[in-house]
């Protein structure tokens, strides 16, 4: 919002008397700053200087800014900043219950129609996620190891092994991996063993929407994290944290070199900071920055110059790893398709089978898209060759 309002201020400063213009809403509609700014944004879209989605968001922020000024009686325009139209949306919930919702649109809003690229291969699971191939998963771990960042390596490994989100991996606690006699259970897939790690409210580990979940941590991963938890490297970082913030009852497992958490837990973010030395809450920025500055450039240099990924893609990668493993068992008639479907749903904590089915259908859908395009391409080439034969091409 600050960036959007800053962009609006920059535009105002290019106009005559910007301090007056911001509050001038004359009778002639197109002279009002909201309509003039909308026209400016549309020019930027046409010139390719901003994306339509960015322009839409900036205009929406400006509208919200003026709404706030008017609602709090800081300012009352002589004429309306825009014209409003009320509408009602009717839709059904996952449970099939019909729900209606009121909405308001303005004539200064900017449309940003979305066109989906079928070749991107995203899965809509709490956001657009792209499952990485087996090669790509090896590449990113290779790159992280080469750059010497043990913590980012283990965080990514945990996400690939359990399907956890960054907020969950970043708020793991020391006590979870220093138990003297951990109890292991049989894995849902294969013959291995897993440590069932509870996450959610009351556990110290954050989850999306504060959902209580159980992470199936493979035994080799748990034992590796146990070794790390007792290592000198981890202890030094905990000492740095204690020196800066004091001792806490449940120390974080992963801390940066400066002794800061990679992801600040919700409960601790609510605590007042008397020193006022926390510029912003940590929400995985150190990991994302490391990927941007080191992992992605390494992979592009050594493997694929067009490679790109985001940290949340690791969740989708775990989902696809498990799906492919289970579908192989279905083909061998070891388990039924409905059983595989149920296991994937449980492993990813989906509320609806509709999301789970996106994983089950992913590979076949992508193969169908490529087969359709390649098949049509051959037919199209035949038409082109036929047209070329019928042309009388000369230099005259």
PyMOL commands that set and color helices and strands:
alter all, ss='L'
color gray80, all
select helices_A, chain A and resi 2-12+18-21+29-31+33-46+52-71+134-146+150-162+166-169+174-177+208-210+219-229+232-245+266-269+285-302+313-331+337-348+353-360+362-390
alter helices_A, ss='H'
color red, helices_A
select strands_A, chain A and resi 84-92+98-106+122-124+128-130+185-186+193-199+213-218
alter strands_A, ss='S'
color yellow, strands_A
deselect
rebuild
show_as cartoon
